[in-house]
């Protein structure tokens, strides 16, 4: 597992996508890491997913964390993935795959 923050350098626990968490404190924590890595000011935004209950989802087993390739069926066949944040269990994350970006509204 890459140390916290390495995911902002091309590593991401559930592969490439748009990550969210319902835990506001954790969102701020990762925003601060991103700001240190990429520059800028940390910001946590509210995200609305239109028709989330109708989207396809998959729970990613621990053995696949950090190894999902862009052509993985987890990326191509599902709108979003769910897993605990590695190192911060039981806080969960949702990772939206590109096929679901049209349904996201960021405020």
ZAGUTOR-877088 format. One line per 10 residues: number of its first residue (from 0); for each residue x, y, z of N, C-alpha, C, O, CB. Coordinates in nm, 3 decimals, m for minus. Glycine has a CB too. Example, Ala and Ser with C-alpha at 12.3 -4.5 7.8 and 13.67 -1.06 7.14 Angstrom:
% residues 2
0	1.319/m0.569/0.780/1.230/m0.450/0.780/1.320/m0.330/0.780/1.424/m0.332/0.846/1.131/m0.447/0.905; 1.285/m0.225/0.708/1.367/m0.106/0.714/1.290/0.003/0.787/1.341/0.114/0.804/1.408/m0.060/0.572
END
This chain:
% residues 107
0	0.084/m0.118/0.000/0.000/0.000/0.000/0.088/0.125/0.000/0.178/0.137/0.083/m0.095/0.000/0.121; 0.063/0.216/m0.091/0.139/0.342/m0.088/0.104/0.421/0.038/m0.008/0.414/0.088/0.109/0.428/m0.214; 0.201/0.497/0.090/0.171/0.577/0.207/0.066/0.682/0.172/0.047/0.716/0.055/0.300/0.644/0.261; m0.001/0.732/0.274/m0.105/0.832/0.254/m0.052/0.947/0.170/0.056/1.000/0.197/m0.159/0.883/0.389; m0.127/0.985/0.069/m0.087/1.096/m0.015/m0.026/1.054/m0.147/m0.027/1.132/m0.242/0.008/1.181/0.057; 0.028/0.932/m0.154/0.088/0.889/m0.280/m0.017/0.872/m0.388/0.014/0.875/m0.507/0.164/0.759/m0.260; m0.142/0.854/m0.347/m0.248/0.839/m0.445/m0.262/0.964/m0.531/m0.325/0.958/m0.637/m0.379/0.809/m0.376; m0.205/1.077/m0.491/m0.210/1.198/m0.571/m0.096/1.203/m0.671/m0.080/1.303/m0.742/m0.207/1.321/m0.482; m0.018/1.100/m0.678/0.092/1.092/m0.774/0.071/0.974/m0.868/0.168/0.911/m0.911/0.227/1.079/m0.701; m0.052/0.943/m0.900/m0.080/0.838/m0.995/m0.121/0.705/m0.933/m0.150/0.611/m1.006/0.037/0.816/m1.078
10	m0.124/0.697/m0.801/m0.167/0.575/m0.734/m0.302/0.602/m0.670/m0.322/0.705/m0.606/m0.063/0.528/m0.629; m0.394/0.510/m0.686/m0.524/0.527/m0.625/m0.575/0.389/m0.583/m0.564/0.293/m0.658/m0.624/0.597/m0.722; m0.630/0.382/m0.465/m0.668/0.254/m0.405/m0.762/0.173/m0.493/m0.749/0.050/m0.500/m0.732/0.277/m0.272; m0.856/0.237/m0.559/m0.955/0.165/m0.640/m0.943/0.200/m0.788/m1.040/0.186/m0.863/m1.096/0.196/m0.591; m0.828/0.243/m0.829/m0.807/0.279/m0.968/m0.847/0.423/m0.996/m0.891/0.496/m0.907/m0.885/0.185/m1.058; m0.830/0.463/m1.121/m0.859/0.600/m1.162/m1.008/0.628/m1.152/m1.090/0.545/m1.188/m0.809/0.624/m1.304; m1.041/0.746/m1.104/m1.181/0.786/m1.093/m1.197/0.904/m1.000/m1.099/0.968/m0.962/m1.265/0.670/m1.043; m1.320/0.934/m0.965/m1.354/1.048/m0.879/m1.395/0.993/m0.744/m1.497/0.925/m0.731/m1.468/1.135/m0.942; m1.315/1.022/m0.642/m1.335/0.966/m0.508/m1.414/1.061/m0.419/m1.393/1.182/m0.420/m1.201/0.934/m0.444; m1.505/1.004/m0.340/m1.579/1.080/m0.240/m1.590/0.996/m0.113/m1.574/0.874/m0.116/m1.721/1.120/m0.292
20	m1.618/1.063/m0.002/m1.645/0.996/0.124/m1.754/1.074/0.196/m1.756/1.197/0.190/m1.516/0.984/0.211; m1.843/1.004/0.265/m1.944/1.076/0.343/m1.888/1.134/0.473/m1.960/1.203/0.545/m2.060/0.983/0.374; m1.762/1.107/0.504/m1.699/1.156/0.626/m1.629/1.290/0.595/m1.523/1.292/0.533/m1.597/1.051/0.681; m1.690/1.399/0.639/m1.639/1.532/0.606/m1.496/1.554/0.658/m1.413/1.612/0.588/m1.732/1.639/0.664; m1.468/1.509/0.779/m1.333/1.524/0.833/m1.229/1.454/0.749/m1.119/1.506/0.728/m1.328/1.471/0.975; m1.262/1.335/0.700/m1.169/1.260/0.615/m1.153/1.331/0.480/m1.043/1.334/0.424/m1.217/1.115/0.594; m1.262/1.387/0.428/m1.253/1.462/0.302/m1.156/1.580/0.318/m1.075/1.605/0.229/m1.392/1.513/0.259; m1.165/1.651/0.430/m1.073/1.762/0.454/m0.929/1.715/0.469/m0.836/1.781/0.422/m1.115/1.839/0.579; m0.912/1.601/0.534/m0.778/1.544/0.552/m0.712/1.517/0.416/m0.597/1.555/0.393/m0.786/1.414/0.635; m0.786/1.451/0.327/m0.730/1.421/0.195/m0.718/1.545/0.108/m0.629/1.553/0.023/m0.816/1.317/0.124
30	m0.806/1.643/0.127/m0.793/1.770/0.054/m0.664/1.841/0.093/m0.597/1.899/0.009/m0.915/1.862/0.082; m0.629/1.835/0.221/m0.504/1.896/0.268/m0.383/1.826/0.206/m0.285/1.892/0.169/m0.495/1.892/0.422; m0.388/1.695/0.196/m0.278/1.621/0.134/m0.266/1.660/m0.013/m0.156/1.684/m0.063/m0.300/1.467/0.147; m0.379/1.667/m0.083/m0.378/1.704/m0.225/m0.322/1.844/m0.243/m0.246/1.869/m0.337/m0.519/1.695/m0.284; m0.359/1.937/m0.156/m0.309/2.074/m0.166/m0.159/2.079/m0.145/m0.089/2.154/m0.214/m0.380/2.164/m0.065; m0.107/2.000/m0.050/0.039/1.995/m0.030/0.109/1.937/m0.151/0.215/1.985/m0.191/0.073/1.912/0.096; 0.050/1.833/m0.211/0.111/1.766/m0.325/0.105/1.850/m0.452/0.204/1.862/m0.524/0.043/1.632/m0.350; m0.011/1.909/m0.478/m0.034/1.977/m0.606/m0.035/2.129/m0.594/m0.034/2.199/m0.696/m0.164/1.932/m0.666; m0.036/2.180/m0.472/m0.045/2.324/m0.452/m0.190/2.366/m0.438/m0.281/2.291/m0.472/0.021/2.398/m0.568; m0.210/2.485/m0.388/m0.344/2.537/m0.374/m0.393/2.530/m0.231/m0.316/2.509/m0.137/m0.438/2.462/m0.463
40	m0.522/2.549/m0.217/m0.587/2.554/m0.086/m0.679/2.433/m0.074/m0.752/2.402/m0.168/m0.667/2.686/m0.068; m0.676/2.363/0.040/m0.765/2.248/0.056/m0.913/2.290/0.058/m0.951/2.384/0.126/m0.730/2.173/0.184; m0.992/2.216/m0.017/m1.136/2.243/m0.024/m1.208/2.109/m0.029/m1.169/2.019/m0.103/m1.172/2.332/m0.148; m1.314/2.097/0.051/m1.401/1.979/0.045/m1.535/2.027/m0.010/m1.593/2.122/0.041/m1.417/1.909/0.187; m1.582/1.961/m0.113/m1.705/2.001/m0.180/m1.815/1.898/m0.162/m1.788/1.780/m0.141/m1.679/2.024/m0.327; m1.937/1.943/m0.171/m2.053/1.854/m0.167/m2.074/1.797/m0.307/m2.068/1.870/m0.406/m2.181/1.929/m0.117; m2.097/1.666/m0.314/m2.119/1.600/m0.442/m2.255/1.531/m0.439/m2.287/1.459/m0.345/m2.006/1.497/m0.473; m2.332/1.556/m0.542/m2.462/1.492/m0.557/m2.453/1.396/m0.675/m2.407/1.435/m0.783/m2.577/1.597/m0.578; m2.496/1.273/m0.656/m2.499/1.174/m0.764/m2.645/1.150/m0.802/m2.721/1.091/m0.725/m2.428/1.040/m0.722; m2.682/1.195/m0.919/m2.819/1.179/m0.967/m2.852/1.031/m0.986/m2.778/0.959/m1.053/m2.839/1.256/m1.100
50	m2.962/0.986/m0.927/m3.009/0.847/m0.938/m2.907/0.745/m0.888/m2.889/0.640/m0.950/m3.044/0.817/m1.082; m2.842/0.775/m0.779/m2.742/0.684/m0.723/m2.799/0.544/m0.701/m2.731/0.445/m0.728/m2.689/0.739/m0.590; m2.922/0.537/m0.653/m2.982/0.407/m0.626/m3.002/0.322/m0.752/m3.021/0.201/m0.742/m3.115/0.426/m0.556; m2.999/0.385/m0.867/m3.014/0.311/m0.993/m2.880/0.278/m1.059/m2.875/0.203/m1.156/m3.099/0.391/m1.090; m2.772/0.333/m1.006/m2.639/0.306/m1.062/m2.592/0.167/m1.021/m2.634/0.112/m0.919/m2.538/0.413/m1.015; m2.505/0.112/m1.103/m2.445/m0.018/m1.070/m2.324/0.005/m0.980/m2.243/0.095/m1.004/m2.405/m0.097/m1.199; m2.313/m0.078/m0.877/m2.200/m0.063/m0.784/m2.139/m0.199/m0.756/m2.201/m0.303/m0.778/m2.245/0.004/m0.653; m2.016/m0.196/m0.707/m1.947/m0.318/m0.665/m1.865/m0.286/m0.541/m1.804/m0.180/m0.531/m1.857/m0.375/m0.778; m1.865/m0.380/m0.448/m1.775/m0.371/m0.333/m1.645/m0.439/m0.375/m1.645/m0.553/m0.422/m1.837/m0.438/m0.204; m1.535/m0.368/m0.357/m1.405/m0.419/m0.399/m1.340/m0.493/m0.283/m1.320/m0.434/m0.177/m1.314/m0.305/m0.450
60	m1.306/m0.621/m0.302/m1.240/m0.696/m0.194/m1.098/m0.645/m0.168/m1.031/m0.597/m0.259/m1.236/m0.846/m0.228; m1.056/m0.656/m0.044/m0.924/m0.606/m0.003/m0.811/m0.656/m0.093/m0.717/m0.581/m0.121/m0.895/m0.646/0.140; m0.817/m0.779/m0.138/m0.708/m0.834/m0.220/m0.689/m0.760/m0.352/m0.584/m0.772/m0.415/m0.734/m0.981/m0.248; m0.791/m0.683/m0.394/m0.782/m0.609/m0.521/m0.750/m0.461/m0.503/m0.728/m0.389/m0.601/m0.911/m0.623/m0.597; m0.748/m0.414/m0.377/m0.713/m0.274/m0.355/m0.574/m0.251/m0.410/m0.487/m0.338/m0.395/m0.721/m0.236/m0.203; m0.551/m0.141/m0.472/m0.424/m0.097/m0.527/m0.383/m0.171/m0.654/m0.274/m0.147/m0.706/m0.317/m0.113/m0.424; m0.468/m0.261/m0.706/m0.426/m0.336/m0.825/m0.525/m0.327/m0.941/m0.507/m0.396/m1.041/m0.406/m0.481/m0.790; m0.629/m0.245/m0.931/m0.727/m0.237/m1.038/m0.670/m0.161/m1.158/m0.633/m0.044/m1.146/m0.857/m0.170/m0.989; m0.664/m0.227/m1.272/m0.616/m0.165/m1.396/m0.731/m0.093/m1.464/m0.848/m0.120/m1.436/m0.553/m0.270/m1.491; m0.698/0.000/m1.553/m0.800/0.079/m1.623/m0.896/m0.008/m1.702/m1.010/0.032/m1.725/m0.734/0.179/m1.715
70	m0.852/m0.125/m1.745/m0.939/m0.212/m1.824/m1.008/m0.319/m1.738/m1.071/m0.410/m1.792/m0.858/m0.279/m1.935; m0.995/m0.309/m1.607/m1.060/m0.403/m1.516/m1.211/m0.394/m1.530/m1.265/m0.286/m1.554/m1.017/m0.376/m1.371; m1.279/m0.506/m1.516/m1.425/m0.505/m1.522/m1.484/m0.421/m1.409/m1.596/m0.371/m1.422/m1.481/m0.649/m1.514; m1.409/m0.403/m1.298/m1.457/m0.316/m1.191/m1.466/m0.171/m1.240/m1.549/m0.094/m1.191/m1.363/m0.326/m1.068; m1.383/m0.135/m1.334/m1.383/0.002/m1.387/m1.481/0.015/m1.503/m1.553/0.115/m1.512/m1.242/0.041/m1.432; m1.485/m0.083/m1.591/m1.567/m0.073/m1.711/m1.713/m0.114/m1.692/m1.799/m0.066/m1.766/m1.506/m0.156/m1.819; m1.742/m0.200/m1.596/m1.877/m0.256/m1.582/m1.961/m0.194/m1.471/m2.080/m0.227/m1.460/m1.867/m0.402/m1.559; m1.905/m0.108/m1.391/m1.979/m0.051/m1.278/m1.969/0.101/m1.279/m1.870/0.159/m1.324/m1.925/m0.106/m1.145; m2.075/0.166/m1.230/m2.076/0.311/m1.220/m1.988/0.359/m1.105/m1.918/0.460/m1.116/m2.218/0.363/m1.202; m1.993/0.284/m0.993/m1.908/0.323/m0.881/m1.869/0.203/m0.799/m1.933/0.098/m0.802/m1.978/0.427/m0.794
80	m1.760/0.221/m0.723/m1.705/0.116/m0.637/m1.710/0.163/m0.493/m1.706/0.283/m0.465/m1.560/0.080/m0.678; m1.720/0.068/m0.402/m1.726/0.098/m0.260/m1.621/0.014/m0.187/m1.604/m0.105/m0.216/m1.869/0.071/m0.202; m1.552/0.077/m0.093/m1.455/0.006/m0.008/m1.420/0.095/0.110/m1.435/0.217/0.102/m1.327/m0.034/m0.090; m1.373/0.037/0.219/m1.316/0.119/0.325/m1.191/0.190/0.272/m1.127/0.142/0.178/m1.282/0.031/0.451; m1.158/0.303/0.332/m1.034/0.371/0.296/m0.920/0.296/0.363/m0.917/0.284/0.486/m1.035/0.523/0.338; m0.827/0.245/0.284/m0.716/0.167/0.337/m0.638/0.248/0.440/m0.593/0.359/0.413/m0.623/0.121/0.223; m0.624/0.191/0.558/m0.554/0.258/0.666/m0.646/0.341/0.754/m0.604/0.391/0.858/m0.446/0.344/0.611; m0.772/0.357/0.712/m0.867/0.437/0.788/m0.999/0.363/0.805/m1.104/0.425/0.821/m0.891/0.571/0.717; m0.994/0.229/0.802/m1.115/0.154/0.824/m1.173/0.190/0.960/m1.096/0.206/1.055/m1.089/0.001/0.813; m1.302/0.205/0.975/m1.410/0.164/0.886/m1.466/0.276/0.797/m1.574/0.260/0.741/m1.521/0.107/0.967
90	m1.395/0.387/0.783/m1.445/0.496/0.698/m1.450/0.448/0.554/m1.353/0.391/0.503/m1.356/0.624/0.711; m1.563/0.471/0.489/m1.578/0.419/0.353/m1.561/0.528/0.249/m1.572/0.647/0.277/m1.714/0.353/0.337; m1.534/0.483/0.130/m1.521/0.571/0.015/m1.604/0.515/m0.100/m1.627/0.395/m0.109/m1.372/0.585/m0.028; m1.647/0.604/m0.185/m1.710/0.567/m0.311/m1.620/0.623/m0.419/m1.576/0.738/m0.411/m1.859/0.622/m0.323; m1.594/0.544/m0.520/m1.512/0.590/m0.632/m1.596/0.579/m0.756/m1.632/0.469/m0.799/m1.378/0.507/m0.645; m1.629/0.694/m0.816/m1.708/0.694/m0.938/m1.617/0.671/m1.058/m1.513/0.734/m1.072/m1.786/0.826/m0.953; m1.659/0.579/m1.142/m1.587/0.552/m1.266/m1.628/0.654/m1.372/m1.735/0.713/m1.362/m1.614/0.407/m1.315; m1.545/0.675/m1.473/m1.575/0.775/m1.575/m1.714/0.760/m1.637/m1.775/0.860/m1.674/m1.473/0.768/m1.683; m1.764/0.639/m1.650/m1.896/0.620/m1.712/m2.010/0.684/m1.634/m2.120/0.698/m1.687/m1.923/0.473/m1.728; m1.985/0.723/m1.507/m2.089/0.784/m1.425/m2.070/0.935/m1.406/m2.150/0.999/m1.339/m2.093/0.717/m1.289
100	m1.966/0.991/m1.463/m1.937/1.132/m1.440/m2.054/1.223/m1.480/m2.074/1.327/m1.418/m1.813/1.173/m1.517; m2.128/1.185/m1.580/m2.240/1.268/m1.626/m2.347/1.286/m1.518/m2.425/1.381/m1.525/m2.302/1.207/m1.751; m2.351/1.198/m1.421/m2.453/1.203/m1.317/m2.407/1.278/m1.192/m2.484/1.289/m1.096/m2.493/1.063/m1.279; m2.285/1.330/m1.190/m2.232/1.397/m1.072/m2.248/1.548/m1.081/m2.225/1.609/m1.186/m2.086/1.362/m1.052; m2.288/1.607/m0.970/m2.297/1.751/m0.958/m2.212/1.789/m0.838/m2.235/1.738/m0.728/m2.446/1.801/m0.943; m2.115/1.878/m0.858/m2.025/1.920/m0.750/m2.059/2.064/m0.713/m2.070/2.151/m0.799/m1.875/1.907/m0.794; m2.076/2.088/m0.583/m2.109/2.223/m0.535/m2.002/2.274/m0.443/m2.012/2.386/m0.392/m2.244/2.225/m0.463
END
